[in-house]
Amino acid sequence: MKLATLRTSGDGTTAVIGLGADAFLPLPYRNVGALLADPNWRANVEATVERSGAGRAVFDAGSAVFAPLVPEAGKVICCGLNYGDHIQEMGRNLPEYPTLFAKHADTLTGATDTIKILGSEKVDWEAELAVVVGSALFQASEEQAQKAIAGYTVANDVSMRDWQNRTLQWFQGKAFDATTPVGPVLVTPEDEDVTGDFEVRGYVNGELVQAGNTRTLVFSPARLLSYISQFTILRPGDLVLTGTPGGVGMGMIPPRFLEDGDVLRTEIPGIGRLENTIRIHQNEGAAAKRTPVIATTAIKE
């Protein structure tokens, strides 16, 4: 089963189900996250498909406009270092625990949206497999976490390295609004295209820059969800990005970053493709860099 969130007239969206490769059937939910929040969503989707009949109104897949898959995700949690090759190119040892950081739902954008960057000169790419949570998890085992996976999707954790490296905390370089494309579809675990391991690929202007397989993950999707659930509840529609393989621009010699007009493509066979044009602008309204204040101690005579 393949599910997506499409833009409709005005600012509306609707959840849809794929009908083969050519069409999407609208579902009675505003987006995939809202669909997954309904405990009876599978039965309702099946009933909608059965009732639709031959004269059903559908979206043509070729002209569909994808919104972020789960635009109202309550939690967007990312794993920073999870592929062995990427960890090595960053000059680090394999971790005992996952390196995690969070984004807001405002960070998400659609599969073909233009990504507009304001105020960064070091914009980097991170092709990733993402997992969408399908049922609540709290202090769950790996087996329970695996069963709670609603499906898999494609993401790119576009990162502003100059902002990321301003402090030891990554958040500010990872949470620019509308810079993390997610989609185009969610593929459920029982779908015929889900074979176990996924090939994750990233391209810049058609050049392959990243290629990795999820079999080399240090922390599998189920293990990540289980670990996260030990300290915070995960709910239907929450999104977990599982990390990026080697080949990011910051790890190249010399480092390489995206330029205005570049086309960033992210692919996972069996799931789909993101294709986003990058527009980079300087933020003229940005706050000026402050000169550090050095504290002094008055000497008493």
C-alpha positions, 0 to 999 in steps of 0.5 A: 500500500502506498499513501501520500498527502497531496495539495488540493485547490487553495491551501488544502491537502488530502490523504490519498492511496496509490492505484497502481502507478498512474493515479491516486484515490482521495481518502477522507483524511486531510493528510497521512498523519491524520489518517494514521491517527484513526485506529480504524484507518486500514479498514476505512481505506479498504472501504473507500477503495471498494466504494469508489467504483469505476467512475471514481474521481482520482488524481493523475500521478503525473500531475500530482502536487505532493505536500509534506507526507506528515505535515502536522507530525507531533515529533520529528526525530533524527539520528545524526550518525548511523551508517558506518561509512558516514561515521568514519568520514566524520572521523568518529568511532561507532557509537554505543548510543544513537546521536539524536536531534529534533526538528519541528513540523515547520521544517518539512516540505514537499517532494518537489518543492523549491527549497529556499535557504535564507542566510546560509553559505554552507548548505549540505545534503543528507539523503535518508530513509525515514520511518513513520510511526503507526501506533503509540510506543512507550518503553517498547521492545524492538519487536513492538517497535517493528510492529508499530512502523506504519511505513517507510518514506524518503527524506533529505536532512538538508543541513546548514553547516555554518549554522550547525557548527556555531555551537556544539548543539546541531539544532539551529543548522537542522531546523530551517523552515521548509528545508527537509523534503519528505515523501513522495509516498509512505510505503507500508511494510507489507507492500511488495516493494518492501524487500527488507534492506533499502538502497539510499541514493543522493544526487546533485545536478544528476551526479551521484554523491551518496549511495548506501544500504540500510543493512549497514545501519548501526541502529535499525529503524526498529531499534531506533524507535525502541530506544527513543520510546524509552524516554518519550512517547511516539504517536501515530504520524510521528517521523523518525529519520534514520541517518545518512550514508557517506558522501555528504559535502562537508566530508569531501576534500575540499568540502563542497556545498550546494549552490543557488539553482542546484537540483537535489535528488534523493531516491530509494528504489521501491519507495520513490524520489524527491527532486528539489531545486535549491534557492539560496539567498542572503538574509539581509535582516539577520542579526549582526554577529556580536563581539564577545564580552570579556568579564573583568574583576575589579581590583580593590586596593 
